[in-house]
């Protein structure tokens, strides 16, 4: 399962509309998370042959098929609050927090 909240869809459409980049697909990828472990990130990218492709709210999302199988379900959300504003990617990926580092 792959889903995008209404707020995240609106914010991503604004980002894409204001982008000068010709690439308009958003890749979900694994990024190094330091002591907290890996997490999911987003970047503009072109499709590859081993991608799962999702069209949500008029936006094309790309996820490497083996990665998607490992972390699904994936939910893209946008939050704004005292902790900050930005996109949050939720999945079944577990955080490595608890190893003695500060994960605030």
C-alpha positions in Angstrom: 0.0 0.0 0.0 1.2 3.5 -0.9 -0.8 6.6 0.1 -0.4 10.4 0.2 -2.4 12.6 2.5 -4.5 15.4 1.1 -2.2 18.0 2.7 1.0 16.3 1.4 -0.5 16.2 -2.1 -1.3 19.9 -2.0 2.2 20.8 -0.8 3.9 18.6 -3.3 1.9 20.1 -6.2 3.0 23.5 -5.0 6.7 22.4 -4.9 6.4 20.8 -8.4 4.7 23.8 -9.9 7.4 26.1 -8.7 10.3 23.8 -9.7 12.4 24.7 -12.7 13.5 21.1 -13.0 11.9 19.2 -15.9 11.8 16.0 -13.9 8.4 15.8 -12.2 8.5 12.3 -10.6 9.2 11.9 -6.9 11.5 9.1 -5.8 11.2 7.6 -2.4 14.6 6.3 -1.4 16.5 4.9 1.7 18.8 7.5 3.3 21.4 7.0 6.0 20.0 8.2 9.3 23.2 8.3 11.4 22.7 6.8 14.9 18.9 6.6 14.4 19.4 4.3 11.5 18.1 4.6 7.9 15.0 6.5 7.0 13.0 7.3 3.8 13.6 10.4 1.8 12.3 12.1 -1.3 13.9 13.6 -4.4 13.0 14.4 -8.0 14.1 11.5 -10.3 13.3 9.6 -13.4 11.7 6.1 -13.5 13.9 3.0 -13.6 12.9 -0.5 -14.8 12.8 -2.0 -11.3 10.5 0.7 -9.9 7.0 0.5 -8.5 5.2 3.5 -9.9 2.3 5.1 -8.0 0.1 7.9 -9.3 -1.4 9.7 -6.3 -3.4 13.0 -6.6 -1.8 13.6 -10.0 1.7 13.1 -8.8 4.0 10.3 -9.9 6.0 8.5 -7.1 8.8 6.0 -7.8 10.0 3.4 -5.3 12.6 0.7 -6.1 10.6 -2.5 -6.0 12.8 -4.4 -3.5 12.8 -1.4 -1.2 9.0 -1.1 -1.4 8.6 -4.7 -0.6 10.8 -4.2 2.5 9.2 -1.0 3.9 5.5 -1.1 2.8 3.1 0.3 3.6 4.3 3.9 2.9 2.4 7.0 3.8 3.5 10.5 2.7 2.3 13.2 5.0 2.9 16.9 5.6 2.9 18.3 9.1 3.2 21.8 10.6 3.6 22.4 14.3 5.9 23.5 17.1 8.4 20.8 16.1 8.7 22.2 12.6 7.1 21.9 9.2 7.8 19.4 6.5 7.1 16.1 4.9 7.0 12.9 6.9 7.3 9.4 5.3 5.9 6.6 7.5 6.6 3.0 6.8 7.2 -0.3 8.4 10.9 0.6 8.6 12.1 0.4 12.2 14.2 3.1 13.8 17.5 2.1 15.5 16.9 4.6 18.3 17.8 3.4 21.7 21.5 2.8 21.0 22.6 5.5 23.4 22.3 8.5 21.0 20.0 11.4 21.3 17.1 11.0 18.9 15.0 14.1 19.6 
